[in-house]
Amino acid sequence: MIRTEQSHAKYELARKYLAGGVASSLRASMKPVPIYVQSAEGARIRDVDGNEYIDYMLAYGPLILGHAHDELTTAIHQAMRKGYTYGLQHEGEIGLARLLTELLPCAEKVALSGSGTEAVMLALRLARAYTGKRKIVRFHGHYHGWSDSIFTSFPGAGLQGNDERAATSVLPGTSGQSAGSLEDVILLPWNDPIALESALRAYSGEIAALISEPVMCNSGCILPKPGYMELMQRLTKELGIVWILDEVITGFRLSIGGAHQRFGLDPDLVTIGKAMGGGIAISAVAGKATIMNLIDEGTVSHLGTLNGNCVSTAAAIATIGELVKDHGSAYTRMERLFTVLASGIRELLNKHGLPGLINQTGPVFHMMFTDEQEVTDFAAFNNRDGAKYTRFAEVMLSEGVLIRPNGLWYISTVHDDKDVQETLHAVDRSLAKLVD
Ligand SMILES: Cc1ncc(COP(=O)(O)O)c(C=O)c1O
């Protein structure tokens, strides 16, 4: 067991003043207690009880350069010395927007916001304004932020994953959500070409946008079946539907140009966030000028007090600057290390006789305990043993490794072979404890 007295005490104190005790609801699920951080550097994070962990949670994805990266920290300091935010224009926003149009294949123009949720809200608004239609198609198991317009149950209050209704009903993601907010949402199973084509053809006259993660990172890191995204692309183009790829996770993580570059896709709009800012709040919508021009014309409002502030644009430019160095060799390195880690964990699962699997796409993977031989859709994903994984994450913490209790692992450019070997030893000991 690790010492957690200080974290426990701080969590109790926080609950007196901070609603939920944490700043974002998901964080409360950490066992044995939400951990309080003392400091962090590189791939390591230290808590207030003196424990040190190798970090694969990486703040839910943004820390692609690890913690307190020298060049990024310097860029932020330099920007701050000239003021934090002006509410006026500055070169950083032009520089970043231009960089994004150069690096993202689909980007002719971009708009900057503060979070992935906001980027998705803007993309949906642009799509509705552009098409004059109302409905939005989204997929079960995907997550597109917590705004009323798109936040659905995950997998559904009171519904088990393999319950038929979990795949078909559009239930709000939280109480307090406006009753009408999801009226225009059509929820489909993902990776099901027949369901996709029949819904799009049936409702094409009403559908403004189809939004999809390019890899279902939020539920099992599941790759699209061969031809599935191409079908999405073909049908949306044919039927006059705006195709939004939500690259908030995959942007600047799967490659410099995100998943759409990696897979050779041509979405109308992409939303990016997380890794783009290296840990500083920034997001963007990027895409076809014909759609983005609605903002130029004043037809679509895009607002936000802190949008494109000089600290966040400097952070994004510095982060991207690090990622493009040496022709993006950091991606090859991250992918190699994660492949070593994933294969090592698979061997250890075998060694301990624990059925489980890992779905890896480059520098992100999902580990789960399951009897399934492969997990290629949301229904199969829901057959995993989530409770066992949460226990595993807790044991891993006591072995010096920080992972999300839900199974998704991220790697950064500063993790190295030694971290991976240390992690494999920790996995070995943790699985042994799980079997006991
Ligand atoms: C695919 C996807 N879209 C949107 C969001 C929302 O981003 P944010 O948490 O920055 O609002 C997330 C967050 O995890 C995400 O994974």
PDBQT file of the ligand as one rigid body, heavy atoms in Angstrom, charges set to zero:
ROOT
HETATM    1  C1  LIG A 501     -12.709  13.371 -28.619  1.00  0.00    +0.000 C 
HETATM    2  C2  LIG A 501     -12.953  14.463 -27.615  1.00  0.00    +0.000 A 
HETATM    3  N1  LIG A 501     -13.623  15.559 -27.986  1.00  0.00    +0.000 NA
HETATM    4  C3  LIG A 501     -13.856  16.579 -27.144  1.00  0.00    +0.000 A 
HETATM    5  C4  LIG A 501     -13.401  16.533 -25.850  1.00  0.00    +0.000 A 
HETATM    6  C5  LIG A 501     -13.651  17.675 -24.910  1.00  0.00    +0.000 C 
HETATM    7  O1  LIG A 501     -12.451  18.341 -24.675  1.00  0.00    +0.000 OA
HETATM    8  P1  LIG A 501     -12.262  19.257 -23.372  1.00  0.00    +0.000 P 
HETATM    9  O2  LIG A 501     -12.196  18.316 -22.212  1.00  0.00    +0.000 OA
HETATM   10  O3  LIG A 501     -10.968  19.966 -23.634  1.00  0.00    +0.000 OA
HETATM   11  O4  LIG A 501     -13.422  20.172 -23.317  1.00  0.00    +0.000 OA
HETATM   12  C6  LIG A 501     -12.684  15.410 -25.416  1.00  0.00    +0.000 A 
HETATM   13  C7  LIG A 501     -12.185  15.320 -24.046  1.00  0.00    +0.000 C 
HETATM   14  O5  LIG A 501     -11.712  14.312 -23.570  1.00  0.00    +0.000 OA
HETATM   15  C8  LIG A 501     -12.465  14.336 -26.319  1.00  0.00    +0.000 A 
HETATM   16  O6  LIG A 501     -11.825  13.213 -25.952  1.00  0.00    +0.000 OA
ENDROOT
TORSDOF 0
